[in-house]
């Protein structure tokens, strides 16, 4: 199966620069075919297979580059047969519609072993608002059909302008992953992983932590954390009485996850995690201070103002130019430095979450 990544972007957004970075830093071990498709708007002079509209160029990176015009579907099938690549990167015309390219690829997928691995819109963060207004038919189509939006030139924007840009983009596509960190701060592998990402941070957390669907128990955590006193009621707390002191609260023998338990163990019920837990999360370029994160985690760990918090995790840019990573489980949390991610992101999992309060806390 050949994977296809469509990398669209309005004129001058930086598509070619991004592709070169990906080829150099993320895709060196794959047989890559790069297709530049102009939808017949720009003719190719000589040297191509005229019946299919194909021109072949060997790139220094070892990638094979094709320019396709005319019948895109037929041309794509021919180069698939000719080169049998592991992956195809398609760079459409700057004024092409992403939906048209996706439709053409899906048409080929009915007859060939190909699948769309990601659909990307590269967006110049400095010009997004203007392009939305003046070239909406083409620009907005790219944004609205993208699985991932890769912002370029974010280092030239103030934090407020960047957040405004992200807000406008989310109005056109609320579900896309938006890469806001300047490219020079990111390895191409990080960008590519974000481009092809299909699960959320909440999904990752639920999978990696193996949280019990009945009561949110979490017993294994290898990091050193700040410890806080909690009750010994069943809601994901560490129950080792010899290591922790606990404040006792009267819950009438009912666990704070809503299940009754006997004194010798749990009465386990069979529920899907979605029936028991809720998660809230955001992707944001907002810069936080370490003090802000510490204060937020302390509140999540020590109070019920935000619901019953069973897990929180995040990686966010710091106001001092570094990145802040944090983890929280009931009764303890950790804050540390980390490498840049494609954008700031955080997630909170628990029961009875007060999402309005979480929005205020994390400037969402």
N, C-alpha and C positions, 0 to 999 in steps of 0.2 A: 504493500500500500504506500503510495507516494503522498506525503503530506504537503499541503499547499498553504503558504502564508501570503495573504494579500496585504500589501503595504501601500495604502493610498495616502493622499495628502494634497492639499491645495498648492498652487504654484509657489515654489520657493520655501516650502515648509521645512525641508530638510530630509526628504525621503532617502535620497542617494547617500547622504552622510550617515544616516541611521543604518542603512543596508551595509555599507562598508564596515561600520563598527561591528555589526552582527557577524559578518563573514569573518572578520579578523579575530574576534574575541569569543564567539559562541558556537560557530558552525564549522569549525575547521576539520572536524572528523567525518563530515557527511559529504556525499556527492550532491552538490547543489547545482540547480539550474535557475538562473535569474532571467526572468522574462520582463522586458520593458514593452508595455503594450500601449499604443497610441490610438487605438480604435480607428485606424485609418485616417486620422486627422493629419498626421505628418508622414509623408512618404519616405521610404528608405531607398537610397540610390545604389543600385547594383549590388552584386555579391550575395544575393539571397535567393532562396528557392521561391521563384516567382509564383508558382501555383499555390503555395501555402503562405507566402509573405513572411519568410523567416530569414533573418540574418544572424550568423553565428560569430561570436567574438570570444576568444579565450582571454580570461581576466588573469591578472597576476596572482590572485589569491588561489587560483586553481578552479575557480567557479566558471561555469560556462554561461555566457550571457546571450540571450536571444532577443531580437526585436520582432514583434509580431504586428502585422497589420492585416486588414482584410477580415476573413472569416476566422475569428479568434478561436472558436471551438475546434475547427478542423486543424488549425495550426498547432494548438495545444496537444491534440491527440498525436500529431506527427512527431513533435519533439519528445513526447513521453515514450513513444515507441523507439525513437532514434537513440535517446540517451539513458532511458530508464533511471532517472535520478531518485535519490532518497527523499529529496525535498525540493520543492519549487517555490521561489520567491517571486511574486508578481508585483511589479511596480507600474501601476496604471498611470495614464496621463494625469497631470495636475488638475485638469478640468473634467476628468472623467467621474462618473457616478459609481460609487462603491457597490451599490445595489446591482448595477449592470454587470460588473465583473463577477460578483458572487453568483448571479444567475447563470452566467456563461460557464463558470466552473462547475456549478451544480448540474448543468446540462451534460458536460463531459463525464461527470462522475457516474452518470447512468450507464455509461459504456466503458469506462476505464477504472482501474484501481487507484482512485484518488479520493482524498478527503480534505476539506478545509480545516486546517489546524488553528488558524486565527485570521481574523479580519481586523486590520489596523488603520487608524486615521492619524497621520502625523499632523499636528496643529501648531502653528506659530502662535505662542501664547500672547505675543505682543499685538497680533493683528486679528485674533479670533473674533472679537466683538465687531470690528469693522467688516470682516468677511461675512459674518452672519447677516449683517444688515444689507450689504451690497451684492453678495453673490450667494444668497441663501439656497437657491435651487441646487447648486453643486456642493457648496461647502457643507451645508446642513445635512445633505444626503450622506456624505462621508462620515460625519459625526454620528448620525442616527443609526447607521448600519455597522458601526465598528464595535467589535468585542472589546478592543483596547484602544484608548486614545493616548498617544505619546506626545506630550507637550515639548516643544523646542523653545529655546531662548528664555527659559524660566528664570535663569540667573540675572536677567536684565529687568525683571519686574520686582516691585515691592511686594511684601507679603500680602498686603491688602489687595493689590491688583491681581495677584495670582489667585487668591481665594475667590475674587469676583469672577475671574475667568473660569475657574472650575465650576462655580455656581451656574454660570450661563450654559456651560457644556452639559451639566447634569440636567438642565431643563429640557435638553434635546435627547439625552440618553442617560437615564438614571442608573442603568445597570453596568455600564462600561467600566472597566478598570482604567484609571487615569494615572499615567506616569508623570509626576510633577518634579521629581528630583533632577537637577541638571545632569546631562549625559556624561560630562567629564568626571562626575563623582561616582558613576556607576560602571561596573563591569558589564560588558555586553551580555554575559550569561544571566545577570539579574534582569536586564531589560527583556531578554527573550523569554525567560521563565514567566515574567509578568504578562507578556503578550499572549502566551499560550495557556495562562492560568484559567482553570475552569471551576475551582472550588474556592469558597470564601475562607477568611481567617477563622470564622466560627466553625466551619466544617473541619478545618485542620485541627483546631483545638479539641473538638469532640473526638476526633480520630486518635490523636496522639495521646490524649489524657485518659482515654477509656473510662470516662465518667459513668458511674453506675446510673442507669435510667430511673432507679427507684428513689435514690436519695442524694445523688451527686457525690458519692464518696470518691475521694482522691487520696491515695495513701503513698504513692511513690513520686518523690520530687527530689532531684539530685542537687539543686542549687542551695546555696546558703540564703536564708531569708531573714527579714525582720519578723520576729514572733510577737504575737499579740494574744492576750488572754481572751478566750471565748468560752461559752458554755459547752457542756459535753452532750448536748442534744444532737440528734442525728440530722446533719444537713451538710455533710461533706467535711466536718471537722476531724482533725486528728484525735483519736480516742485513747491515746496512750496516757493514762493518768499519772504515771511516774515521771514523765518528762515535762508536762505542761500543767500550769495552774489554770483553773477555769472559773469563770463567774457563772453562777447557777441562776437560771431563770425558770419560772414555772410555765411550762407549756402543756400542762395536763397530759403528760405522757404522749403527746402527739408530736411527731417530728415536724420540723419547720418546712419539710418538703411536702407535708400534707398526708403522710402515711402513718398509720398506727404500727407500733412495734411491741413485741413482747420483751421480757427482761433477758431472755437468752439469745435473742437474735432477731433478725428482720423477718417480717412476713413479706416476702418478695412478690410483687405483682408484675405482670408482664405488660409493659407499656412501651410504646415507641418514644425515643428521647424527645421528639417534637411535642409529645403530649404532656410532658412534664416540665421541660425547660423552655426558656425563651432566650434569644441572644440579640444583642444590639451591637452594632459596630459601624465604623465610618472609615472612609479613606479621606485624608485631609492634608493639605500642605501647611497647615497652621503650625507655627513654631512654639514650643512649650519650654518653660524653664524646668530644671530639675525639681525646684521647690514646688512648682505647680503639680507635677506628677506625684511627688511624695505626698502632698496634701490630699490629692484625689484618692490615692491608694489607701491612705490612712482612713479616709472617710468610708471607702468601700469595704475595708476590712473590719472597721470597728463600729459601724453603725448600720442600721436598717433603713436609712433614709433613701437608699437607692434600690431597695429590694433585698432579697437574699442572694448574695453574690457568691457563686461557687468557683468562678474562674474569670480572670481578666489577663489579657496579654496585649502588648503593643510595641510598636517601634515608630517613633515620631522624631521629626527634626527638632533640634534644640535652638533656642535663641542665640546661643554662643557659637553656632556653626557646626556643632557635633550632633550625634544622634543618640537618643535615649531609648533604651529597651527596658521593658518591665514585664514582670510576671506576678500574678497574685493567685493564691489559693486560700481557702478559708483559714484565717489566723496568721497568715504570713505573706510577705511580698518581697520582691527583689527589684532594685533599680540598678542598671549598669549601662555602660557605653556600648555602642555597636556600630557596625558599618552601615552606610547609607542604603536604604531600600528605595524602591521605585517611587513611592510616595509615603507619607505618614499613614499608618493604619493601626487601628486598635479594635478590640472586641471584648465584650462583657457577656458572660453566660450566667444565668441564675434562674430564680423563680420570682414572680411578681415584680419584675424589673420596672422601675420608675423611669421610663425612657425620656420623659420631658426633663427630668432632673439631670439625667446623664448628658443630654444634649447641651444643657447649660454648662455643666462641669467641663465638658471637652470642646466647647466652642463650636459645636456642629451646626 
